[in-house]
Amino acid sequence: MTDARQRPDSTAPGSAAPPPAMGLELREGAHVPRRQVISWALWDWGTQPFNTVILTFVFTALYLTTDAFLDPAVAALETDDPAYQHGLAELSSGLGFWNAAAGVLVLLLAPVLGQRADATGRRKTWLGGATVGMVLCMLALWFVEADPAYFVLGAAVIGLGSVLSEIGGVNYNAMMVSVATPRTVGAVSGLGWGLGYVGGILMLVLVVVANTVDWWGMPTDNGLPFRVIAVACALWAVAFAWPIFAYVPERQLGAARPTVGFFAGYVVLYRDIKNLWHTARRTFWFLLASAVYRDGLSGVFAFGAIIGSVSFGFSADQVIVFGIAANLVAGISTMLVGLADDRFGPRAVILTALGTVVAAGLGVVLLRDLGPIVYWVGGLILSACVGPAQAASRSYLARVTPAGRESEIFGLYATTGRATSWMSSTLWSIVIALTGATIWGTFGIIGVVLVGLVLLWFVPTAETGETPAHGAAQAG
């Protein structure tokens, strides 16, 4: 007689396939040199300024979505003129749609490219190609001059950079299994994410210093300072991302997989997803839940600075100072919560963080009339939760990923990822388009997080494979 309380990741009735070994389980008791861990984490340190400086706090918020890209007749209006505000909202909405298009490309490409990386065992090659492409995108932003004619170029290049960032992140995340064990994966994931935030902070500090000294006499017309910042971010990535290629080994866990053609990869992907349902159902459900809430978390950072600038009237300096504070809070909280992850489990960390994000996001909107203090308090609370939720999600998935399929599974995971994908970007844009005000777009982002939270509640823990309700039923 079968047990009706079967583990969600066990073999389904009628299926002959046994549950697969998890890659992280094969690393039990392994010794990992500290240099390998630090070298792995430095990739996030080196590439994070693309997300922090380019995508969030500086290039998009203080340049691409400002009146520099409005029709000159509209830009000449008073800042409280409805036409002026509507013009800024259109820029925010347009950027959102380009990010949504980038999310669709990630959805289509990441799992299959990750599958090919698993089959060939060349994750470093894919990571290197994506890293170089991201650097080239940042360099290309040099050509985005302060003119409405260049808005599409800027938005498109940033969207392409987001896709490359995600493709690189697929293999970067997969390589985490090479530098972690079941006992340390939470701390390792938190270290990488936390160092990423710190790297973003330092770049933002350099921006503040440059602005304080009037850009060392550099001309400030035609968006030159922002274009120089993009180039500086590219050089930063080159300077700090290389150790992962020099010191982190590529370990093939599990049986080797056959290489198939690109389009045939989608057939294999379908079979693999079907197999996940039968042999690793816990992994399947987590991928579904995280695909929702992580997209909402991405939206928090992707559009947070725009809300501060457009809806709360933050100046350029205020946005950058807030960005520094937000990344400092996020970096510290992520590294500390990484230790809690290893002790209490990633699921508890994620649920707590998501609930706090929803509450803080609603507070920012509903209490907006109290002024900038609302954005400062609510924004820093949001920042303190987004990083831990993302890092704990990565460690959860590492714990439940079948051996030898790390890049493919993290490819599925990347369908939403750090860059803004189609759900939050689309809802952000639609809500703004319907209301004509940027602040209301927050509801679109928070709504995505809330739906993801509800879905995650029914996903088993990474350690036991049981939901709280399931465990209580067994105890009874």
VOPAGU-2260 file (C-alpha; in pm, 1 decimal, decimal comma):
REM VOPAGU-2260
SITE   aa  ch    i         X         Y         Z
SITE  MET   A    0       0,0       0,0       0,0
SITE  THR   A    1     145,5     336,2    -100,6
SITE  ASP   A    2     181,3     623,7     141,9
SITE  ALA   A    3     -57,2     906,1      45,7
SITE  ARG   A    4     184,4    1148,6     207,8
SITE  GLN   A    5     448,7    1082,4     -57,4
SITE  ARG   A    6     736,2    1329,1     -79,3
SITE  PRO   A    7     677,6    1581,6    -358,6
SITE  ASP   A    8    1016,1    1506,8    -515,1
SITE  SER   A    9     975,8    1133,0    -509,3
SITE  THR   A   10     901,9     918,3    -810,5
SITE  ALA   A   11     540,0     950,9    -919,0
SITE  PRO   A   12     320,5     636,1    -923,4
SITE  GLY   A   13     369,2     446,9   -1245,4
SITE  SER   A   14     706,9     603,4   -1322,1
SITE  ALA   A   15    1014,5     381,1   -1331,0
SITE  ALA   A   16    1261,7     666,6   -1303,0
SITE  PRO   A   17    1423,6     695,3    -957,6
SITE  PRO   A   18    1469,6    1033,3    -790,4
SITE  PRO   A   19    1791,7    1190,4    -925,6
SITE  ALA   A   20    2088,9    1268,3    -706,4
SITE  MET   A   21    2120,3    1638,7    -628,9
SITE  GLY   A   22    2446,8    1791,6    -741,6
SITE  LEU   A   23    2508,7    1960,9    -408,4
SITE  GLU   A   24    2466,6    1627,0    -228,2
SITE  LEU   A   25    2767,7    1495,7    -421,9
SITE  ARG   A   26    2972,9    1778,9    -271,2
SITE  GLU   A   27    2914,4    1669,0      88,9
SITE  GLY   A   28    3239,9    1693,7     284,1
SITE  ALA   A   29    3435,9    1851,3      -3,5
SITE  HIS   A   30    3717,1    2095,3      74,1
SITE  VAL   A   31    3689,5    2424,2    -114,6
SITE  PRO   A   32    3988,2    2663,5    -109,4
SITE  ARG   A   33    3894,6    3014,5      -2,0
SITE  ARG   A   34    4051,7    3159,3    -318,4
SITE  GLN   A   35    3799,9    2971,7    -531,7
SITE  VAL   A   36    3504,2    3105,2    -331,0
SITE  ILE   A   37    3629,8    3464,5    -347,0
SITE  SER   A   38    3712,4    3436,4    -717,8
SITE  TRP   A   39    3362,0    3310,9    -787,7
SITE  ALA   A   40    3203,4    3591,1    -583,5
SITE  LEU   A   41    3412,8    3862,1    -753,9
SITE  TRP   A   42    3225,0    3809,0   -1081,7
SITE  ASP   A   43    2916,1    3954,1    -912,8
SITE  TRP   A   44    3129,3    4236,7    -769,6
SITE  GLY   A   45    3262,0    4319,9   -1116,5
SITE  THR   A   46    2936,7    4299,3   -1315,3
SITE  GLN   A   47    2690,6    4437,2   -1058,6
SITE  PRO   A   48    2748,0    4803,4   -1162,2
SITE  PHE   A   49    2556,6    4722,8   -1482,6
SITE  ASN   A   50    2248,8    4658,8   -1268,9
SITE  THR   A   51    2315,4    4918,7   -1001,3
SITE  VAL   A   52    2456,0    5210,7   -1199,6
SITE  ILE   A   53    2329,2    5152,4   -1553,8
SITE  LEU   A   54    1995,1    4979,2   -1506,8
SITE  THR   A   55    1876,7    5130,7   -1179,2
SITE  PHE   A   56    2018,2    5440,2   -1013,2
SITE  VAL   A   57    2205,7    5648,8   -1268,1
SITE  PHE   A   58    2185,8    5592,6   -1643,4
SITE  THR   A   59    1814,7    5510,0   -1673,1
SITE  ALA   A   60    1680,6    5708,5   -1375,8
SITE  LEU   A   61    1889,0    6024,4   -1411,7
SITE  TYR   A   62    1946,3    6031,2   -1786,1
SITE  LEU   A   63    1738,5    5808,9   -2014,7
SITE  THR   A   64    1402,1    5884,8   -1849,5
SITE  THR   A   65    1457,0    6260,5   -1801,8
SITE  ASP   A   66    1358,3    6563,5   -2010,0
SITE  ALA   A   67    1684,9    6529,2   -2204,5
SITE  PHE   A   68    1494,3    6277,5   -2418,6
SITE  LEU   A   69    1163,8    6468,4   -2442,1
SITE  ASP   A   70    1055,9    6670,2   -2741,3
SITE  PRO   A   71    1213,8    7015,0   -2690,4
SITE  ALA   A   72     870,5    7180,7   -2684,9
SITE  VAL   A   73     756,1    6950,5   -2404,0
SITE  ALA   A   74    1085,2    6976,7   -2216,4
SITE  ALA   A   75    1044,6    7356,2   -2208,1
SITE  LEU   A   76     718,4    7330,1   -2010,4
SITE  GLU   A   77     695,0    7371,3   -1633,6
SITE  THR   A   78     775,8    7051,7   -1447,1
SITE  ASP   A   79     424,6    7034,9   -1299,2
SITE  ASP   A   80     257,7    7071,4   -1638,2
SITE  PRO   A   81      45,7    6760,5   -1719,1
SITE  ALA   A   82     202,5    6731,3   -2065,2
SITE  TYR   A   83     551,1    6736,1   -1913,0
SITE  GLN   A   84     460,0    6469,7   -1658,4
SITE  HIS   A   85     292,6    6261,1   -1926,5
SITE  GLY   A   86     607,6    6281,8   -2138,5
SITE  LEU   A   87     822,2    6149,6   -1853,0
SITE  ALA   A   88     569,4    5872,9   -1791,2
SITE  GLU   A   89     593,3    5773,4   -2158,5
SITE  LEU   A   90     971,1    5742,0   -2127,6
SITE  SER   A   91     932,9    5524,0   -1816,8
SITE  SER   A   92     672,4    5312,4   -1991,9
SITE  GLY   A   93     884,8    5282,0   -2306,5
SITE  LEU   A   94    1185,1    5165,3   -2107,4
SITE  GLY   A   95     961,2    4912,6   -1935,8
SITE  PHE   A   96     845,8    4764,9   -2265,4
SITE  TRP   A   97    1206,2    4726,7   -2388,3
SITE  ASN   A   98    1290,6    4546,2   -2064,5
SITE  ALA   A   99     984,9    4326,2   -2116,1
SITE  ALA   A  100    1114,7    4231,3   -2461,7
SITE  ALA   A  101    1448,9    4143,3   -2306,2
SITE  GLY   A  102    1267,3    3921,5   -2056,5
SITE  VAL   A  103    1098,4    3730,3   -2338,5
SITE  LEU   A  104    1439,2    3663,5   -2499,0
SITE  VAL   A  105    1569,3    3532,4   -2166,3
SITE  LEU   A  106    1262,2    3309,3   -2141,2
SITE  LEU   A  107    1332,3    3160,0   -2484,7
SITE  LEU   A  108    1711,8    3133,5   -2474,4
SITE  ALA   A  109    1837,1    3078,5   -2119,3
SITE  PRO   A  110    1721,3    2718,9   -2054,6
SITE  VAL   A  111    1839,2    2583,8   -2391,8
SITE  LEU   A  112    2174,5    2764,0   -2377,3
SITE  GLY   A  113    2217,5    2636,3   -2021,9
SITE  GLN   A  114    2139,7    2284,7   -2142,1
SITE  ARG   A  115    2412,8    2315,5   -2407,1
SITE  ALA   A  116    2659,6    2436,2   -2143,0
SITE  ASP   A  117    2581,6    2127,1   -1932,1
SITE  ALA   A  118    2625,8    1894,7   -2231,2
SITE  THR   A  119    2956,4    2043,3   -2344,8
SITE  GLY   A  120    3091,8    2107,9   -1994,7
SITE  ARG   A  121    3199,5    2455,6   -2110,4
SITE  ARG   A  122    3021,3    2684,5   -1867,5
SITE  LYS   A  123    3318,9    2917,7   -1851,2
SITE  THR   A  124    3303,6    2968,4   -2227,7
SITE  TRP   A  125    2938,2    3070,7   -2215,2
SITE  LEU   A  126    3002,1    3285,8   -1909,3
SITE  GLY   A  127    3296,7    3452,7   -2081,1
SITE  GLY   A  128    3102,7    3525,1   -2399,7
SITE  ALA   A  129    2812,8    3678,5   -2207,0
SITE  THR   A  130    3050,0    3884,9   -1992,6
SITE  VAL   A  131    3228,7    4024,9   -2296,7
SITE  GLY   A  132    2894,2    4104,3   -2459,7
SITE  MET   A  133    2774,8    4287,8   -2148,8
SITE  VAL   A  134    3095,4    4492,2   -2143,2
SITE  LEU   A  135    3044,7    4585,2   -2509,2
SITE  CYS   A  136    2687,0    4698,1   -2434,4
SITE  MET   A  137    2811,8    4929,2   -2160,4
SITE  LEU   A  138    3073,1    5069,1   -2397,7
SITE  ALA   A  139    2801,9    5121,3   -2662,6
SITE  LEU   A  140    2611,6    5352,6   -2425,8
SITE  TRP   A  141    2884,9    5606,6   -2498,3
SITE  PHE   A  142    2700,4    5677,8   -2824,1
SITE  VAL   A  143    2364,0    5755,6   -2654,9
SITE  GLU   A  144    2362,1    6134,2   -2677,5
SITE  ALA   A  145    2111,4    6358,7   -2497,2
SITE  ASP   A  146    1857,1    6373,7   -2777,9
SITE  PRO   A  147    1513,1    6208,1   -2822,6
SITE  ALA   A  148    1645,4    6036,5   -3134,8
SITE  TYR   A  149    1882,3    5828,1   -2919,7
SITE  PHE   A  150    1625,6    5703,2   -2667,6
SITE  VAL   A  151    1549,2    5383,7   -2857,9
SITE  LEU   A  152    1921,0    5310,0   -2898,2
SITE  GLY   A  153    1978,7    5350,5   -2525,3
SITE  ALA   A  154    1677,2    5140,5   -2424,5
SITE  ALA   A  155    1761,2    4867,5   -2676,5
SITE  VAL   A  156    2127,3    4842,4   -2572,2
SITE  ILE   A  157    2030,1    4824,9   -2205,8
SITE  GLY   A  158    1774,1    4554,9   -2289,4
SITE  LEU   A  159    2039,4    4352,3   -2475,3
SITE  GLY   A  160    2278,1    4397,8   -2184,0
SITE  SER   A  161    2008,3    4262,2   -1953,7
SITE  VAL   A  162    1975,9    3949,7   -2168,4
SITE  LEU   A  163    2352,7    3894,1   -2167,8
SITE  SER   A  164    2364,6    3956,8   -1793,1
SITE  GLU   A  165    2107,9    3680,6   -1744,8
SITE  ILE   A  166    2280,9    3434,7   -1978,3
SITE  GLY   A  167    2606,1    3496,6   -1792,0
SITE  GLY   A  168    2426,4    3459,9   -1459,9
SITE  VAL   A  169    2295,4    3116,5   -1562,5
SITE  ASN   A  170    2645,2    2972,2   -1580,0
SITE  TYR   A  171    2775,2    3180,2   -1289,3
SITE  ASN   A  172    2500,3    3039,2   -1066,7
SITE  ALA   A  173    2561,4    2687,0   -1197,1
SITE  MET   A  174    2928,6    2716,1   -1104,3
SITE  MET   A  175    2831,5    2789,0    -743,1
SITE  VAL   A  176    2803,1    2414,1    -689,1
SITE  SER   A  177    3176,3    2394,4    -762,8
SITE  VAL   A  178    3263,7    2621,5    -468,9
SITE  ALA   A  179    2999,1    2523,1    -212,2
SITE  THR   A  180    2885,4    2229,1      -1,1
SITE  PRO   A  181    2544,3    2154,7     153,5
SITE  ARG   A  182    2662,9    2315,1     476,7
SITE  THR   A  183    2798,6    2634,7     320,0
SITE  VAL   A  184    2580,3    2704,1      14,9
SITE  GLY   A  185    2369,7    2969,9     189,8
SITE  ALA   A  186    2674,1    3162,8     307,4
SITE  VAL   A  187    2846,7    3131,7     -32,6
SITE  SER   A  188    2539,1    3253,4    -219,3
SITE  GLY   A  189    2497,0    3541,5      24,6
SITE  LEU   A  190    2863,6    3635,4      -8,2
SITE  GLY   A  191    2839,8    3660,3    -386,2
SITE  TRP   A  192    2521,0    3861,7    -380,7
SITE  GLY   A  193    2646,4    4081,9     -97,1
SITE  LEU   A  194    2976,9    4158,0    -270,5
SITE  GLY   A  195    2776,8    4250,9    -578,0
SITE  TYR   A  196    2593,9    4516,7    -381,4
SITE  VAL   A  197    2920,0    4646,1    -236,3
SITE  GLY   A  198    3067,0    4671,6    -585,1
SITE  GLY   A  199    2765,4    4874,1    -687,2
SITE  ILE   A  200    2812,3    5100,0    -385,4
SITE  LEU   A  201    3172,5    5179,9    -473,7
SITE  MET   A  202    3080,0    5272,0    -828,7
SITE  LEU   A  203    2801,9    5497,2    -700,9
SITE  VAL   A  204    3046,8    5661,2    -460,0
SITE  LEU   A  205    3278,8    5733,1    -752,0
SITE  VAL   A  206    2985,6    5896,0    -933,8
SITE  VAL   A  207    2913,3    6115,3    -629,4
SITE  VAL   A  208    3281,0    6216,8    -599,8
SITE  ALA   A  209    3297,7    6301,5    -970,0
SITE  ASN   A  210    2982,9    6513,0    -943,1
SITE  THR   A  211    3115,4    6688,7    -630,9
SITE  VAL   A  212    3429,7    6804,5    -809,8
SITE  ASP   A  213    3230,0    6911,0   -1117,7
SITE  TRP   A  214    3349,9    6611,9   -1318,1
SITE  TRP   A  215    3709,5    6739,3   -1304,1
SITE  GLY   A  216    3624,0    7016,1   -1548,3
SITE  MET   A  217    3466,2    6782,5   -1802,4
SITE  PRO   A  218    3190,7    6938,3   -2021,1
SITE  THR   A  219    2849,0    6828,8   -1895,2
SITE  ASP   A  220    2644,0    6895,0   -2207,6
SITE  ASN   A  221    2508,5    6623,9   -2437,8
SITE  GLY   A  222    2496,1    6371,7   -2150,9
SITE  LEU   A  223    2875,0    6334,2   -2146,2
SITE  PRO   A  224    2906,7    6250,5   -1772,2
SITE  PHE   A  225    2652,4    5969,0   -1799,6
SITE  ARG   A  226    2820,8    5829,3   -2108,3
SITE  VAL   A  227    3156,2    5833,7   -1927,5
SITE  ILE   A  228    2995,3    5652,0   -1633,9
SITE  ALA   A  229    2884,7    5372,1   -1868,8
SITE  VAL   A  230    3239,3    5331,9   -1996,9
SITE  ALA   A  231    3373,3    5328,2   -1638,9
SITE  CYS   A  232    3130,8    5045,5   -1551,5
SITE  ALA   A  233    3261,0    4845,9   -1847,2
SITE  LEU   A  234    3621,2    4889,9   -1731,1
SITE  TRP   A  235    3519,9    4792,7   -1375,5
SITE  ALA   A  236    3377,5    4464,4   -1506,0
SITE  VAL   A  237    3695,4    4387,6   -1697,8
SITE  ALA   A  238    3908,9    4461,9   -1390,9
SITE  PHE   A  239    3724,3    4237,8   -1143,8
SITE  ALA   A  240    3538,6    3963,2   -1332,4
SITE  TRP   A  241    3846,3    3775,5   -1458,1
SITE  PRO   A  242    3940,0    3568,8   -1144,5
SITE  ILE   A  243    3648,6    3329,1   -1195,2
SITE  PHE   A  244    3802,7    3224,5   -1526,0
SITE  ALA   A  245    4147,7    3179,1   -1374,7
SITE  TYR   A  246    4078,4    3004,9   -1043,5
SITE  VAL   A  247    3731,9    2842,3   -1035,6
SITE  PRO   A  248    3728,0    2487,1   -1177,4
SITE  GLU   A  249    3453,5    2344,6   -1395,7
SITE  ARG   A  250    3326,6    2031,7   -1223,0
SITE  GLN   A  251    3104,4    1789,0   -1410,1
SITE  LEU   A  252    2862,7    1636,6   -1158,9
SITE  GLY   A  253    2647,8    1345,0   -1266,5
SITE  ALA   A  254    2650,3    1166,6   -1601,8
SITE  ALA   A  255    2754,7    1351,3   -1917,0
SITE  ARG   A  256    2468,2    1464,8   -2140,3
SITE  PRO   A  257    2456,8    1431,2   -2521,2
SITE  THR   A  258    2490,3    1744,9   -2731,5
SITE  VAL   A  259    2200,1    1821,1   -2965,8
SITE  GLY   A  260    2124,5    2096,9   -3215,0
SITE  PHE   A  261    1985,6    2429,9   -3096,8
SITE  PHE   A  262    1624,7    2371,6   -3199,7
SITE  ALA   A  263    1636,7    2007,2   -3095,1
SITE  GLY   A  264    1731,4    2144,9   -2755,4
SITE  TYR   A  265    1373,0    2260,8   -2708,3
SITE  VAL   A  266    1253,7    1902,1   -2752,4
SITE  VAL   A  267    1504,9    1786,4   -2491,5
SITE  LEU   A  268    1399,7    2074,2   -2268,0
SITE  TYR   A  269    1036,5    1963,2   -2285,3
SITE  ARG   A  270    1135,7    1608,0   -2190,2
SITE  ASP   A  271    1352,6    1735,5   -1906,0
SITE  ILE   A  272    1072,2    1948,9   -1764,8
SITE  LYS   A  273     837,7    1650,3   -1787,4
SITE  ASN   A  274    1098,7    1439,9   -1610,4
SITE  LEU   A  275    1129,3    1704,2   -1337,3
SITE  TRP   A  276     758,8    1666,2   -1272,6
SITE  HIS   A  277     801,4    1292,1   -1216,0
SITE  THR   A  278    1135,8    1275,4   -1033,6
SITE  ALA   A  279    1203,9    1617,2    -877,2
SITE  ARG   A  280     863,6    1776,2    -830,6
SITE  ARG   A  281     986,3    2003,2    -553,5
SITE  THR   A  282    1231,0    2159,0    -802,8
SITE  PHE   A  283     952,6    2200,2   -1057,7
SITE  TRP   A  284     722,2    2387,2    -819,5
SITE  PHE   A  285    1000,5    2609,0    -689,7
SITE  LEU   A  286    1091,8    2711,5   -1044,0
SITE  LEU   A  287     729,5    2809,0   -1102,1
SITE  ALA   A  288     695,1    3011,5    -782,0
SITE  SER   A  289    1032,3    3182,7    -815,2
SITE  ALA   A  290     961,1    3272,9   -1177,6
SITE  VAL   A  291     687,3    3498,2   -1040,5
SITE  TYR   A  292     826,9    3656,2    -725,2
SITE  ARG   A  293    1182,0    3704,4    -853,3
SITE  ASP   A  294    1046,5    3902,4   -1145,2
SITE  GLY   A  295     871,5    4129,9    -896,5
SITE  LEU   A  296    1193,1    4166,3    -696,6
SITE  SER   A  297    1376,0    4260,5   -1016,2
SITE  GLY   A  298    1114,7    4527,4   -1077,3
SITE  VAL   A  299    1177,6    4678,2    -733,4
SITE  PHE   A  300    1537,3    4761,9    -823,3
SITE  ALA   A  301    1481,9    4825,5   -1192,7
SITE  PHE   A  302    1219,2    5094,6   -1134,8
SITE  GLY   A  303    1286,7    5200,4    -774,8
SITE  ALA   A  304    1511,1    5493,8    -862,1
SITE  ILE   A  305    1265,5    5611,9   -1127,7
SITE  ILE   A  306     993,9    5627,7    -860,4
SITE  GLY   A  307    1222,7    5831,0    -635,9
SITE  SER   A  308    1316,4    6070,6    -915,0
SITE  VAL   A  309     976,2    6113,4   -1084,5
SITE  SER   A  310     725,1    6057,5    -801,2
SITE  PHE   A  311     914,5    6194,5    -499,6
SITE  GLY   A  312    1112,2    6466,3    -675,9
SITE  PHE   A  313    1457,2    6340,5    -580,1
SITE  SER   A  314    1742,2    6531,8    -741,1
SITE  ALA   A  315    2024,8    6350,7    -917,6
SITE  ASP   A  316    2244,2    6373,0    -607,8
SITE  GLN   A  317    1963,6    6249,1    -384,1
SITE  VAL   A  318    1898,5    5949,3    -607,7
SITE  ILE   A  319    2266,8    5854,4    -603,2
SITE  VAL   A  320    2296,5    5898,7    -224,5
SITE  PHE   A  321    1986,2    5685,4    -180,5
SITE  GLY   A  322    2136,8    5426,7    -415,0
SITE  ILE   A  323    2451,4    5410,0    -202,5
SITE  ALA   A  324    2249,8    5366,8     116,6
SITE  ALA   A  325    2021,8    5108,0     -45,5
SITE  ASN   A  326    2309,8    4897,4    -174,0
SITE  LEU   A  327    2495,7    4920,3     158,4
SITE  VAL   A  328    2187,0    4797,3     344,2
SITE  ALA   A  329    2126,9    4527,7      83,4
SITE  GLY   A  330    2487,0    4406,3      89,2
SITE  ILE   A  331    2507,0    4379,7     467,2
SITE  SER   A  332    2166,0    4216,4     504,6
SITE  THR   A  333    2236,2    3966,1     227,4
SITE  MET   A  334    2564,0    3845,4     374,3
SITE  LEU   A  335    2416,6    3820,3     725,6
SITE  VAL   A  336    2101,5    3645,4     613,0
SITE  GLY   A  337    2316,8    3401,8     415,2
SITE  LEU   A  338    2428,1    3260,3     749,8
SITE  ALA   A  339    2064,1    3237,3     861,7
SITE  ASP   A  340    1990,3    3051,6     539,1
SITE  ASP   A  341    2227,3    2769,1     636,5
SITE  ARG   A  342    2071,3    2753,4     982,8
SITE  PHE   A  343    1697,1    2800,4     925,4
SITE  GLY   A  344    1665,0    2708,3     560,5
SITE  PRO   A  345    1617,9    2923,3     248,7
SITE  ARG   A  346    1239,4    2890,4     229,0
SITE  ALA   A  347    1184,3    3063,1     564,5
SITE  VAL   A  348    1419,0    3343,8     459,5
SITE  ILE   A  349    1237,8    3396,5     127,4
SITE  LEU   A  350     886,3    3399,5     273,9
SITE  THR   A  351     983,8    3652,1     540,9
SITE  ALA   A  352    1153,9    3877,9     286,9
SITE  LEU   A  353     865,1    3867,8      38,5
SITE  GLY   A  354     606,3    3951,7     302,7
SITE  THR   A  355     811,9    4251,2     410,2
SITE  VAL   A  356     853,1    4367,5      48,3
SITE  VAL   A  357     476,8    4368,7      -6,1
SITE  ALA   A  358     411,7    4563,0     314,0
SITE  ALA   A  359     686,9    4820,0     246,7
SITE  GLY   A  360     581,5    4867,3    -116,3
SITE  LEU   A  361     221,5    4934,9     -21,0
SITE  GLY   A  362     341,9    5180,2     242,1
SITE  VAL   A  363     544,2    5377,6     -12,9
SITE  VAL   A  364     234,9    5424,6    -231,4
SITE  LEU   A  365     -31,6    5480,2      33,5
SITE  LEU   A  366     179,3    5717,8     245,4
SITE  ARG   A  367     338,5    5907,6     -45,0
SITE  ASP   A  368     178,5    6238,5      58,7
SITE  LEU   A  369     404,7    6244,1     366,8
SITE  GLY   A  370     695,6    6324,1     137,2
SITE  PRO   A  371    1045,8    6189,5      70,5
SITE  ILE   A  372    1081,8    6035,0     417,4
SITE  VAL   A  373     835,6    5767,2     306,6
SITE  TYR   A  374    1056,2    5675,2      13,6
SITE  TRP   A  375    1367,5    5670,5     231,6
SITE  VAL   A  376    1217,0    5440,6     495,2
SITE  GLY   A  377    1018,5    5218,9     261,0
SITE  GLY   A  378    1294,0    5202,4       1,6
SITE  LEU   A  379    1561,4    5096,5     249,6
SITE  ILE   A  380    1332,8    4829,7     393,4
SITE  LEU   A  381    1274,8    4700,3      41,3
SITE  SER   A  382    1649,1    4701,4     -24,1
SITE  ALA   A  383    1715,6    4504,8     293,3
SITE  CYS   A  384    1479,7    4229,0     173,7
SITE  VAL   A  385    1540,1    4196,2    -199,6
SITE  GLY   A  386    1901,2    4074,6    -173,3
SITE  PRO   A  387    1836,7    3808,3      93,5
SITE  ALA   A  388    1536,3    3677,8    -101,4
SITE  GLN   A  389    1741,5    3651,5    -420,5
SITE  ALA   A  390    2043,3    3489,4    -254,2
SITE  ALA   A  391    1827,4    3242,0     -59,9
SITE  SER   A  392    1642,3    3154,5    -382,0
SITE  ARG   A  393    1972,8    3070,3    -546,8
SITE  SER   A  394    2080,4    2850,8    -255,9
SITE  TYR   A  395    1739,8    2676,3    -247,0
SITE  LEU   A  396    1768,0    2585,3    -613,6
SITE  ALA   A  397    2126,7    2464,9    -572,6
SITE  ARG   A  398    2003,4    2228,3    -302,0
SITE  VAL   A  399    1734,9    2073,3    -524,3
SITE  THR   A  400    1906,0    2067,6    -867,9
SITE  PRO   A  401    1981,0    1722,0   -1013,8
SITE  ALA   A  402    2352,6    1655,8   -1068,3
SITE  GLY   A  403    2483,5    1746,9   -1412,7
SITE  ARG   A  404    2190,1    1974,9   -1494,5
SITE  GLU   A  405    2295,3    2287,1   -1307,0
SITE  SER   A  406    2316,0    2521,8   -1607,1
SITE  GLU   A  407    1990,4    2397,4   -1755,6
SITE  ILE   A  408    1800,0    2433,3   -1427,8
SITE  PHE   A  409    1951,3    2773,4   -1359,4
SITE  GLY   A  410    1861,7    2857,5   -1718,3
SITE  LEU   A  411    1498,0    2787,3   -1635,9
SITE  TYR   A  412    1544,7    2988,3   -1319,4
SITE  ALA   A  413    1675,6    3279,4   -1527,7
SITE  THR   A  414    1349,9    3320,3   -1719,9
SITE  THR   A  415    1281,8    3602,4   -1478,1
SITE  GLY   A  416    1611,1    3669,6   -1297,9
SITE  ARG   A  417    1763,8    4004,5   -1189,0
SITE  ALA   A  418    1674,6    4188,2   -1507,4
SITE  THR   A  419    1312,7    4294,8   -1533,9
SITE  SER   A  420    1117,9    4033,1   -1726,0
SITE  TRP   A  421     780,8    4057,7   -1894,7
SITE  MET   A  422     547,4    4034,5   -1593,0
SITE  SER   A  423     652,2    4325,5   -1372,7
SITE  SER   A  424     769,4    4537,5   -1667,5
SITE  THR   A  425     440,7    4493,0   -1850,6
SITE  LEU   A  426     222,6    4557,2   -1544,9
SITE  TRP   A  427     438,6    4857,9   -1454,5
SITE  SER   A  428     392,6    5002,0   -1802,3
SITE  ILE   A  429      20,8    4922,9   -1829,7
SITE  VAL   A  430     -67,4    5069,7   -1489,1
SITE  ILE   A  431     127,6    5388,3   -1566,3
SITE  ALA   A  432     -31,1    5412,8   -1909,5
SITE  LEU   A  433    -379,4    5379,8   -1758,1
SITE  THR   A  434    -325,7    5621,3   -1467,1
SITE  GLY   A  435     -78,8    5868,4   -1620,6
SITE  ALA   A  436     134,2    5870,9   -1302,6
SITE  THR   A  437     455,3    5678,9   -1234,3
SITE  ILE   A  438     383,8    5611,6    -863,6
SITE  TRP   A  439      92,0    5380,4    -940,8
SITE  GLY   A  440     321,7    5149,9   -1134,8
SITE  THR   A  441     440,6    5028,7    -794,1
SITE  PHE   A  442     115,5    4834,9    -757,0
SITE  GLY   A  443     202,0    4631,2   -1065,6
SITE  ILE   A  444     537,2    4529,2    -917,1
SITE  ILE   A  445     403,9    4453,5    -568,8
SITE  GLY   A  446     120,3    4251,3    -718,2
SITE  VAL   A  447     370,9    4020,3    -886,9
SITE  VAL   A  448     562,4    3974,0    -559,5
SITE  LEU   A  449     241,2    3891,8    -372,0
SITE  VAL   A  450     135,1    3625,7    -621,3
SITE  GLY   A  451     482,2    3470,9    -599,0
SITE  LEU   A  452     464,7    3467,0    -218,9
SITE  VAL   A  453     135,1    3275,9    -226,5
SITE  LEU   A  454     277,8    3022,9    -472,5
SITE  LEU   A  455     592,1    2971,8    -262,8
SITE  TRP   A  456     386,4    2895,4      48,1
SITE  PHE   A  457     285,1    2564,8    -111,6
SITE  VAL   A  458     640,5    2471,3    -214,7
SITE  PRO   A  459     819,3    2221,5      14,8
SITE  THR   A  460    1130,5    2315,8     207,4
SITE  ALA   A  461    1466,7    2237,8      48,1
SITE  GLU   A  462    1577,8    2030,7     347,3
SITE  THR   A  463    1279,0    1801,1     410,0
SITE  GLY   A  464    1067,9    1825,4      97,9
SITE  GLU   A  465     762,0    1909,7     308,0
SITE  THR   A  466     544,0    2215,2     351,1
SITE  PRO   A  467     460,0    2319,4     708,7
SITE  ALA   A  468     108,9    2180,0     668,7
SITE  HIS   A  469     249,2    1850,0     542,1
SITE  GLY   A  470     486,9    1818,4     833,0
SITE  ALA   A  471     206,7    1887,6    1080,5
SITE  ALA   A  472      -3,6    1618,8     919,7
SITE  GLN   A  473     274,5    1366,3     961,6
SITE  ALA   A  474     327,6    1465,4    1323,2
SITE  GLY   A  475     -42,3    1410,6    1388,8
